[in-house]
Amino acid sequence: MKKHAFALGGAGLMLGVSLMAISAQELTGELPDPPEFAAQSEPVFVSVGDMLEFKALPEYHEPDWVTSKYVEAGTLPPVAERLPKEPLVFKTGNMPDGIGVYGDTMRHVIGGRPEGWNYIGGQSQGWGGIDIGLSECLTRNGPLFQIKAEELEPLPNLAKSWEWSEDGHELTMHLIEGAKWSDGDPFDSEDLMFYWEDNVNDPNVSAVPSGTGTPERFGVGTTLEAIDEYTVKWTFEEVRPTQYLYAMAYDSFCPGPSHILKPQHPKYNPDNTYQEYKNAFPPEFMNMPVMGAWVPVEYRADDIIVMRRNPYYWKVDENGNQLPYLNEMHYRLSTWADRDVQAVAGSGDFANLEQAESFVESLKRSAEDSAPARLQFGARTIGYALRMNLSANGWGEPDARGQAVRELNRELDFRKAVSIAVDRQRLGDSLVRGPFTAIYPGGLYAGTTYYDKASTVYYPYNLEAANALLDGLGLTDTDGNGIRNFPADKAGGADVEITLLANTDYGTDTNLAEGVIAMMEPLGIRVIANFQTGTARDDMAQSGQFDWGVERQGAEMVSVVQGTTTLAPVGPRTHTFHKAGTDGTVDLLPFEQELVDVVNKFIASSDTTERAELMKQYQKLFTENVYSVGLTQYPGALIINKRFANIPAGAPIFQFNWAEDSVMRERLFVPEDKQGDYELHPETLPGEPGGAGPV
Ligand code: BQZ
């Protein structure tokens, strides 16, 4: 066993005294408890029936101007004919400020940019709540933060009810009946089947922009069939896998308008390529039919997207008022950091304060009595990790250097060395000082339902041991330039150079990435920044074109039940940093196979004790094998302009979904005496699909 050590100089590496081989036990340490940080408000826990139900009401109402300008003019059917047989009714008792009034606008500011309106064809609309608002889904998870733990199950939405067969393999789902797209076209099971058959199950379509629209998201071997226009039946290999109900919510089962998408799909229009299908509805295409509360009516590149109320929206309050209360929605096309600034300053209305570098300034300005916005911190549900591409069989088509890096990534001692070379406390402090950040060892977040500290293995900062581990892997600096070299038979014995992918839309992502790059220097590893804007970064991450990536973690690390199939590579395309290679298989490492088995058992189980036990096994496997290198974890804060009413107490910025879903924007309203004059297209409705805009 070679026994070298590297006494670490600032710039280079020097041969020093030898070090004993290091055992795994010596590398572990006591994980410090996160500093105390109490969320500023707690949810009021209720049952689903306290929040909503589906039923016909004796009468319905709409804004007066809709009646006088459209219905009485004969260009729009009466509101009762525009609503489904049994609309979704929000219960007044669950609305903090009760029945609302019509008017006003919510002014979002976002850092993304719209690629187009074909969400199920894989196009992003720029995030920040646009797609969440447009793409109503079979079930709904965001508001689950206020559902009693013992009753936790996805909320009904486009699917108003469902029942399991005796043997637990079949789930019959009943759709809302008589609902319509925003252009008046009926919503029915044809929309679901087009999404399922011609997007999720068509490998030529990367269904939904986050890449989660894959068949395995709903279970290997799962089938879906339409029984009639308002009934579908799922058939699963597992018995009663309630887990998949979470996958039927945003972002992975939100059907698109098949009546205008199908004619563009190559299966129905052989003249079109898949790329032409994906791009058939560019951002300039106005009035895209949606099931959401607002319809895009104006788009100005790099400036703004304006949306107007959907006259066919299928939700009402208990007095029969058709929702939404807000007539208009803005998405100012700016940066994510500007979203925080504008929300605090009052020129914007909403922000998920998620970049820790903005905390102190935002807190200072929101503390003043005159502050236009309310800022409330929630639990620590934002976390970052360094993820390594673990595919060695071609995912992302690496060159020789890239292949050599991936083979290193698959070595536990390499991942351990990288992990213990990261000073997590210093990294967190580099973002913001104070009680916010916590050392995050990877895996499930501390403070969440399935977290178990005793199952969490932590390898604390230990630079000397890190270098010894790399020595043990035969990575020595053979040409004396201060950078270790691959073994001679790998990448021609070149310097160990690793690219690090990060999202330039966020200062936090690139700050953390820069920190990791700096902390790898004493190891004699050259990490090269590969910083890309949001959509490009997302595309590179989803297609495997990366060695390492610093990335904000998904909801699966917070709630486990949301995004469960991304916890391990249970299918060829379900995982974020280990997908199938060119032969269609995922070259799982032994511990990954164990993770897959644990996750599949979790999905197949409805026993809460067993599920908790399985997640302890998951956490131990994940952290002792450094599946990803946890970096830092901190709380987010919801910033919403004070004029809005019906904001649910304790709404987290990120838990089962983002706050744009959780606060239920369709129920928010502004009391008349507080309404601003922000509507850009007052008393107008969306026009014809593809038309010029509001009429
Ligand atoms: C929240 C969110 C709503 C995507 C996006 C963005 C994409 C990712 C992620 C967040 C933005 C905001 O997050 O940062 O606060 O408003 O939109 O969808 O980061 O690049 O691909 O997963 O949700």
Boltz pocket constraint, residues with backbone or C-beta under 6 A from the ligand:
constraints:
  - pocket:
      binder: B
      contacts: [[A, 126], [A, 127], [A, 128], [A, 129], [A, 132], [A, 210], [A, 336], [A, 352], [A, 354], [A, 534], [A, 535], [A, 538], [A, 658], [A, 660]]
      max_distance: 6.0
